[in-house]
Amino acid sequence: MIEYALGMIETRGLVAAIEAADAACKAANVKLVGKEYIGGGYVTIKIIGEVAAVKAAVDAGAAAAQRVGELVSVHVIPRPIDDLEMLIYPEKPFEIVPGKLQADPDELYEAKSPDELRSYLESLSVMKLRSMARKIKEVGLTGREISKATKEELIEKIIKAKFG
């Protein structure tokens, strides 16, 4: 059994979710572990920590979300079963690179080898690869070339840009 609690706050709208996450993290000693876009404007944030801290954080986050937007639901699962861990954390770990905090977390993924990066990039959609390629100047393709490139071409260009 996992030794911490999982708290979830679901809102309608990103602003309410960000406000809820901010208030929750300031209210108690918890860690923000993820957010999920459900569709239709629904966003769920996930926090972990000790049971009492998560309950306090979820209450504070819910109150903050209600002030600025629409709160859909909140829930705390004390000591969830181990099998839920794959639902709590993102599939691919990423590392935050200083100076790139405004970028998407997928683009902050730092592979230690070309093979590791290739494996990660192959798991992404072509649309995501195109978006990533547009933000990496070293790829050396124009917008139109990126739009016409195949998945394999994009992967090769991104690997070459990252590892030379």
Secondary structure by P-SEA (a helix, b strand, c coil): cccbbbbbbbbccaaaaaaaaaaaaaaccccccccccccccbbbbbbbccaaaaaaaaaaaaaaaaacccccbbbbbccccccccccccccbbbbbcccccccccccccccccaaaaaaaaaaccaaaaaaaaaacccccccaaaaaaccaaaaaaaaaaaacc
